Amino acid sequence: MFRFLRGRGIRTPMYLRVLYISTFFLRVAFGALLLIIAKYVPSETDYEGLLNVAIIAVPYPLAEMLTANYFGMLSDRTGRKPIIVLGTTLAASIVVLYTISNNVWYLAAMHGIHGIGAAATVAPAIAMIADHAHSCDRGRQMGWFDYATFIGYIIGAVVGGFLIDLVGAKSGFLIMAGLLAVSAILLQTFVKKEKVCAKSESMVGLKSLKKVFKIREVRLMFPIWLIIATLLGLAITYLPRIMLSENVSGSTIGILFGAAGVALGLLQPFWGKVSDIVGRIPVMAYGVFSIMGIVAMVLFFSDSIYTRVDGDIEFKLIGLVPLGILGLGAGAFVPAALALMADSSSEDCYGATMGLYSFALGFGAFIAESIGLAIIVISGDDRAPVWLLYFAAALVALAVVMMIVFFISDILRKRFGRPTRCEK
């Protein structure tokens, strides 16, 4: 399998290897912060804690959504590395400032600025991959980027869970700020030169977005990606707080998130390479159907996954195993979708095109956290987690319908046009 993942003799450029390592450290920090903030937020009741998490969470994706495309276009003109380093440094500074106060509105403001730093790291990083990766190896390289991201979140979730149990939230923030600084130093030190697309100077604001959305594949894929980003936002924002309210320890939450991350991320490079061979859209469809299976299992077969014993939750292996198998397939969507975006866009606007990835992540998280906040306020103390799950189920059903339409339209289009895959 490892020979298969090497890409038929196509070597990964050195700049991209450095980028993946830097991305790994960046995501370790971000993954840990999700749990640390859930523990740090003030609360007298479980409901108040969940509500405060929702208030703090909303500004981050809003800021990321509003600035993602700008940073993508800016990286087209100035280079990718300076923007990524600037965003990572900003994020590190904000994480240190989290320790000053746990006031909900102060944390919400800091979290919004943190979102700007996050937006500056994602779009330019993906554009750097599009710059340097061979056109017939983009799927594999996007898979490695997503693999570094998921593995970072996995280890970050585990580290964050243990940090809140062992050293507390404030010390955890400082440790993660240091890790963000290491990420910035790596990229600044080892990436000496990079490609700059001067043509992008004419592409600004809504004009570039209109150009990108003229691409058929992007128009059809973007709503599905937005839904998946919303589902991810629901999970990473509210699930840790709900589990803490159920007396699940931080270390246990970290391990569980880590196990889920392994299921999602283990085969990312593999799925990217598969999409290079069989086509992007079939692999994307397989990923969406796998996500549907996960949500359906949690909604309708939760008794096979966990049970309550004396008020505490105990997980069952018989339910976790099929959940993990479905998780392996759920990781198929992202690398194939990223490669499809790179395949479909012109070289002079990779940054603007890939900015949509960060925009989707930010907008999806904003939808998840905004509607999640509304659901929490309206449903009250006991019903909030259940209604959040119903909302997730409705979203994944919509994504399945959209993916079926995309898949069928692609089959029909291939009869009259060129295939959207890399021909060897």
N, C-alpha and C positions, 0 to 999 in steps of 0.2 A: 504493500500500500504506500510506503514512503517513497518508493521509486515513482509511483503514480503521481504523488503529490509534488514531485520535483519539477514536473512540467516538461517532459520530453527534452531535456537538455537546456531549457531556458532558465538562466540563472536569475535569482532575485538580486537586483541592484543593491549596492552597499547602502545608499541613502534610505532605501525602503526598509532594510534590516534595522537600521538605527531608528527609523520612524516607528517600527513595530515594538521595539524595546521601550522607547519613550512612551508610546501609547499604552503599553502594559502598565508601567508605573503610574501613569495618569489615571487609568481606570481602577487600579488598586485603591488609589486615594478616594476617587469618587464613590466606588462601591462601599468602602468603609464608612464614608460620611453619611450615606443613606441610613445606616443603622445608628450611628452616633447621634445624629440629629433627632431621630425618633426617641432616643433615650434622654437627650438633653432638654427637649421641649417640656415646659412646665405643665403640670396637670394635677388636679385633685381627684378627678374621676376618669374612668376609661374613655367616656364620651368626650370629655373636655380635651384629653390628650389627642384623640383622633381629630377633633375639630381644629386644634392648634397646629397639628401637622399639616392639615389641609391649607390653613391660612399661610403658613410659612412656605409651603411648596409652590403655590400658584405663581409668584413673581419670577421664579427661575425659568420655567419654560416660556413665559411671556417674553422675557428679555432675550432668551436664546432665539425664539421665533422671529423677533423683530430685527435682530442683528445678523442672523446666520448668512443670508444672501449677500449682505454688505461685505462681510469678511471674506466670503468666497470670491467676490469680484475684486476686492482689494488685493487678495493674494495673487490674482492674475496679473496685476500691475507691479507689485512690489516683491513678489516671491513668496513662497509658502512658509519657509522657516521663520522669518521675523514675526509673522502673525501668530503662528503656533506658540512660539516662545513667549510672546507678549501675553497671549491668553492664559497660558499656564502660569506665568508669573503673577498675573492678576488674581487667578484662582487661589494660588498659594497665600497671597496677602489677605484675601478675604477670609480664608479658613482660619488664619491667626486671629482675625477680628471677631470671629464667632465667639471666642472665649471671653470677650468683655462683658457680655450680658446674655441671659436667656429670655429676655423680654420678647414676646411673640412678634411685635411689630418691628423691633430692631432686627431680629433674625430674618423676618420677611424681606426687609430692605437689603440686608447683606446677601441674602440668597438670590435676590434679583440681580445684583452686581456680579455675583458668582456665575449666573447664567450667561452674562455677556462674555466672561472668560471662557466658558464652555463652548459657546458658539464660535469663538476665534480658533479653537483647536480642531474642530471636526471637519468643516468644509475644506479648509486648506490641506488637511492631512489626506483626505480622499482625493483631492485634486492632484496632490503630489504623486499618489499611486498612479493616477491616470496619466500623468506626465511621463513617468519612468518605466511603467510596466509595458511589456510587449503586448500588442493588440490582441494576440491569440492566447495571452496568459493573464488577462485582466481578472477573469473569474477567480483563478487561483490566488492572485495577489489580494483581491478584495476579500477573499476568504481568510487569508492570513491576517489582514487588518482586523476583520471582525473576530477572528480567533483571539488575537491579542486583546481586543476589547472585552470579550466574554471571559477569557481566563483572568484578566485583570479584575473584572467585577466578581468573579468567583472568589479569588483570593482576598479581594477587598472585603467582601461580605463576611468571610470567615475571620479575617483580621479584625474588622470592626466589631463583630460579635464578641470576640475575646477581649478586645480593648475596653469595651464598656463594662465588662465583668471584672477585669484585672486592674486597670489604671483609671477608669472613669472617662467621662466625655471630654473634659477640658484637655487632659493630657493626650487623649486620642486625636483631638483637633490638631494639636501641635505636631504630633508624629506624622499625620497625613500632610500637613503643610510642608514638612521637610521632604516628604516623598514627591510632592508636586515640584519642589525646587530641583530635585534630582532629575526629574523628567525634562525640565527646561534646560538644565545644564547639558544633558546628554545630546539633545538636538543641536543646541548652540555650538557645542564643541566639535562634533563629528560630521555635521553636514556643512561642507565648505562652499559649495556652489549649487545652484539649481536653476531650473528653467523659468524664464519670465515671459509671459505672453503679452507683448506690447499691444497687440491688436485689440485687447479687451478694453482699452481706454474709451472706445466709443460705446461701450455697453454699460449703461448706468441705470439704476433704479428699476422701474417697472418695465422699461424697454427690454432689459435682459430677461426678465421673467416671461414676458410675452414671447420672446424668441425661443426660450427653453420649452414653454408649453405648446409651441407649435409642433413639437416632436410627439408623434402619435403614441409611442410607447410610454413616454413620460406622463401624458394625460391619462392614459388608462391605468398606469401603475400607481400614480401618486395617491389616489383615494385609498387604495388597499394598504399602502405603506403607512398612511396616516392612521388607519384603524389599528394596525399592528403597533405603531408607536403609542397609541392611546392605551392599548391593553398593557403594554410594558409599563407605561406611566402609572396605571392603576396598581400593578403588582408591586413595583419598587417603592411607591409612595405610601400606600396604606397597609400593605400586608405586614411589614415589620411592627407597626404600632398595634395592629390587631393582635398579633401573636404575643407581643409583650403584655397586652392586657389580659391574655389567657394564661399568664404565668409561665410562658416559655422563656427560658434564659437566653441572654444575648448570644452565648456561645452556641447554643442549639440552633437559634435562628440563623446564625452565620453558617453553620454546617449545612443546614437545609437549603439555604440560598446557594451555597457552594455546590451542593449536589445538583440542584436545578441548573445552575450555570454550566456544570460539566455536561449535562444532558444537552443543553442548547449549543454549547460552543465546541464540543469535542470534534465534531465532523465539519466545522465551518470550511476549512481549506478543501476538504473532500467534496462538499457540495458545490463549492465554487468551480472546482475542476470538472465535476460532472456537468455543470452548466456550460463549460467551454465545449464539451463534446456533444451532448444531446440537445442543447438549447437552453436558453434562460427561462422561458415561460413554463415549461413542464416542471422544472425544479422549483420555481416559485410556487406553482400550484400545489405541489406535494407538501411544501412547507406550510401553506395556509390550511390545508386539510389536517395536517398534524396538530396545528394550534387548535382547530375546532375540536379534535379529539380530546385534547387536554382539558379545555373548558367544559366539554360535555361530561367528562369523567368526574371533574370536581363538582359539577352541579348536580348530577344525577346518581353518582356512585361514591359519594363522599364517605359513606360508611365503610367502604372497603379500603379507604386511605387512612382514616384515623378514627379514634374513639375517645371518649372521655372516661377517665377513671379517677374518682374522688375529686372532681373539678379540674383535673389536669388532662392535657391532651397526650395520647399515646399513638404513635404512627404505626401502620401495619405494612410489613414488607410486601404482602400480596398485592397491595394497591400501589405502592411506590414503584415497583418494578415496571408495570405497564406504563405508568406515568412517565418514567424515565425514558422508556423506549419511544414514546410519542415525542418526548422532548428532543430526541436525536433528530427526528424529522422536522421539528419546528425550526431548527437552525438552518434549514435549506433556503428559506426565502431571501434573507438579507444579502449573502454574497452574490447570488444570481441576479438580484434586483440592482445592486450596485454596478455589476458588470454590464447589465443591460443599459443603464444610464450612460456609462462611459462609451459603450458601443454606439449609442444613438446620437451623441452630441458631437459637435465640432471641436477640434483641438483648441481653438482660441477662446472657448468659453467653458472649459472644464470646471473652473472654479465656480462660476455662476450655476452650472448644472448640478455640481455636487453640493452646492449650498442648499439645494432642495432637500438633500438628505438630512442635514442639520435642521432645516426649517421644519421638515416633517416630524423629526424627533421633538423639537421644541413645541410645535403646534399640537402634536398628539399628546404630549405631556400636559400642555396647557388645557386641552379639552378634558383629559382624565382628571386633572386636579381641580379644575373649575366645576365641572359637573359633579365630581366626587364631593366637593365642598357643598354644593347644592343638595345632593342626596343625603349627606350627613345632617345638614341643618333641617331638612324637611322630614326625614324618616325618624329622627329621634334616637334615643339611647340604644335600644335593643336591635332595631331592624337595619341599621346602617350597613353592616357587613353583608347582609343577605341581598339588599338592593344593589350594592356595588357589584356583587356577583351576577345578578340578573342583567345589569347594564353591560358587563363584559360579554355575557352570552349573546345579547342582541347585536353587539358590535361584531363578534366573530361570525355570526350568521350572515350579516351584511357583507363581510369580507369574502366569504365563500361564494356568494352569489356573484360578486364583482369579479372574482378570479375565474369563475366558470365562463362568464361573458368574455373576459380577456383571452382565455385559452381558446375558446371557439373562434373568436374573431381572428386570432393569430393563425389558426389552422386554415381558415378561409383566405386570409391574406397571402399565405405562402403559396397558394395556387397561382397567384398573379404577380408576386413580387419576390425580392431576394429574401433569403432566410436571415433571421436575426441571431445567428450564431457564428462562431469563429470557424471558418472552414480551414482544415489543415491541408 
